[in-house]
Amino acid sequence: KDQWEVDPEELILGQELGSGQFGLVLEGRWRDKKVAVKTIREECMSDEEFKEEARVMMRLSHCKLVQLYAVRTQCSPMCLVFEFMDNGCLSDYLRARKGRLSQEAMLGMCLDVSEGMAYLESSNFIHRDLAARNCLVSKKNEVKISDFGMTRFVLDDQYTSSQCSKFPIRWSAPEVIKYCKFSSKSDVWSFGVLMWEVYNEGRIPYENRSNVDVVESLSKGLRLLKPRLAPDAIHKLMTWCWKEKPEDRPSFVVLLHERAFLSDL
Ligand SMILES: Cn1cc(-c2ccnc(-n3ncc4cc(C(C)(C)C)cc(F)c4c3=O)c2CO)cc(Nc2ccncn2)c1=O
């Protein structure tokens, strides 16, 4: 028995949190902690490679990543036991607090995400779908990164090929849209869009444009406009994240040390 294998007796399942990408997500209790339990339907995830990956994901541990505590792979449906994030996903959180978000709160959210992403970057782990909808908010209003790397297990090719409707075009770097070339620098592009979401209180990027229009305007060098609430220094960082060439974009560790992010100023 792998030490990460959860003991079914220890896991108490509660009510539904949502129907996640791979199956139901339930509230639960595990070893006196409140948890979120993700059940994984076999038909929507390739089994073996996932088990191996689960061990990698459990080794990724950082205060700004949603922690994977344990997995149950020995019986179906497989399930993943995560730390519980009381305030749900960041996009809903932003929309619910529209008009009430302070500058400190918005800057803090961007800092939280850049810290978690700098850790993933240093672990050579690419998220592949960084967006406010894939970040979660804790009881203490900390933002943590969720579902990193999980797109690789999505069997539904509506998600995975960039021509299809469910592909996150509005968060994707040009080289991802054109050649599916993922890297930490393509995560940095997505982080720029996430900052835009935060300072636009959860609005959809390129709101009234179709995916085709978005791709076309990006190729002409057009970019998202500065959100009304964003200071110039933050907008400058966003546009740096949206440089056409990946090598011209900052790394997360460089972003972390940017003046606009140094909260001690
Ligand atoms: C850990 N966790 C997960 C969730 C939760 C619930 C339902 N779906 C999801 N999602 N959301 C998004 C998602 C996205 C993917 C991609 C492969 C990247 C496309 C893969 C997933 F597997 C999920 C998933 O499972 C989550 C996110 O994994 C909700 C929590 N908390 C709350 C609290 C209050 N209200 C609602 N949720 C929580 O603490």
The ligand as an ORCA input file, in Angstrom:
! r2SCAN-3c Opt
* xyz 0 1
  C     -10.336     22.010     -3.797
  N     -11.655     22.540     -4.236
  C     -12.087     22.217     -5.502
  C     -13.297     22.733     -5.982
  C     -13.810     22.373     -7.336
  C     -15.157     21.958     -7.451
  C     -15.638     21.597     -8.704
  N     -14.874     21.641     -9.818
  C     -13.583     22.041     -9.715
  N     -12.816     22.073    -10.912
  N     -12.774     23.262    -11.572
  C     -12.031     23.407    -12.662
  C     -11.261     22.313    -13.181
  C     -10.473     22.493    -14.339
  C      -9.696     21.443    -14.832
  C      -8.852     21.664    -16.101
  C      -8.265     20.352    -16.603
  C      -7.720     22.645    -15.778
  C      -9.727     22.260    -17.210
  C      -9.697     20.222    -14.178
  C     -10.480     20.042    -13.036
  F     -10.468     18.851    -12.417
  C     -11.284     21.088    -12.520
  C     -12.124     20.954    -11.335
  O     -12.262     19.905    -10.695
  C     -13.014     22.453     -8.495
  C     -11.588     22.989     -8.478
  O     -10.687     21.951     -8.521
  C     -14.071     23.581     -5.147
  C     -13.598     23.891     -3.857
  N     -14.256     24.721     -2.938
  C     -15.464     25.326     -3.039
  C     -15.976     26.020     -1.925
  C     -17.197     26.642     -2.048
  N     -17.892     26.560     -3.198
  C     -17.368     25.871     -4.236
  N     -16.175     25.257     -4.175
  C     -12.376     23.346     -3.400
  O     -11.962     23.618     -2.246
*
